[in-house]
Amino acid sequence: VQLQASGGGWMQTGGSLRLSCAASERFAMAWFRQAPGKERVFAAAITWRGGNTYHSSSVRGRFTISRDNANTVYLQMNNLKPEDTAVYYCAAGLAPSDVYNSHSYDYWGQGTLVTVSS
């Protein structure tokens, strides 16, 4: 199983970026993020068919997770803030028991860095 994340970069406060994660197979998927010196935390998740989505309170209303029919998951990030600066990891799971928990996921991408300047 391969996960290829892309789309990170530098953006000013208030700007937008879209992350992509291409998977070799179809899974339930999620985005986690890890800020410098901090633990990896949940950002958003989407079910296998895309019928249900989940967003952390810190990104809800600004970020949107979605997926297409070609096993690619997206994270649209709007109104970016400096505290969104982190390495963003996509994760895939066969049947995550707890979508918010990183231990529920079986596969991880390499991470893509998002830097938001004030």
N, C-alpha and C positions, 0 to 999 in steps of 0.2 A: 504494500500500500504506500502510495506516495502522496504527499500534500505539498503543494507549491504555493507559498504566499507571496504576494506582490502588492505594490501600490503605496508603500510607505514613503515618507519624505518629510520635507520641511514646510511648515505653513504658519502664517500669522494667526493670531487670535481672531476668531470669528470666521475663519476660512473653512473650506471643506476638502476632504480627501475620501477616496473610495479604495478600500482594500479588497483584494480578491484572493481566494484560495481554491485552487484547482485540485480536485481529488481524483485518484485513479478509479475509485468505485464510489457508489452512493452510500452515504452514512448520515446519521444525525451528526450535526457539526456545531462548533462553537468557536467563539473568539475569547481568548484570555489576554490579559496584558500585564506587563511587569515594568513598573517604573524603576528608575535607578535607586538601588538600595532598598527596594521593597519586595514583598512577596508577589507572586503571580496571582492575579485575581480575575474573577469572571467578568466578562463584558456583555456577551450576548450569545444566544444559542437558537438553533432552529431544528425542528424535527426532520426525520427522514424524508417525509413528503412535503415538508414546508408548510404544513397546516398550522403549526404552532410556533410562535417565537417568544423569546424571553430576553429581557434586557435588565441590566443592573440599574439600580436607582441613580447611579452617578452618570449614566449615559442615556437613560430613558428620555425620549423627547428630542434628543439630538442625534443619536445613532440609530440606524436601522439595519437589521440583518435580513438578508434575503438569499434566495438561491434560484438557479435556473435548472433546466432539464439536462444540462450537460455536466452535472456533478461539480459545479462551481458555486461557491458561497461568497457573498459580498458583505462588506460592512461599510455602509454609507455613513460618513462622519461629518456632521454639519455643526456649525457654531463651535468650532474647536476652541479649547481652552488650554492654557499652559499645563494644567494638571492632567491633561490627556497625553502628555509626553510619556512614551513608554515603548517597549518592544511588544508588538502585537503578535500573538501566536494563534494559528488556527489549529483546531483539534477535531478529531473524528472518533465516533464511537458506534459500535454495533447496536447497543441498546443501553444508553446511559441511564443508570438508576437515579441519578441526581444530576440534572443538567447543569447545576451551578457549581458542581464539585469537579475539580480537575482530575481527580482519581477515577472518575467515571469514563474517561476517554482513553481509547486504546492507541491512537496514533496522533503524532504532532508534526506540524510543519516547522520550518527553520526559524520563523520569526521575521518580522519586518519592522523597522524602526520608524516611529512617528515622532517628530519634534515640532512642538508648537511654541512659537515665540510670542512674548507679550509686547 
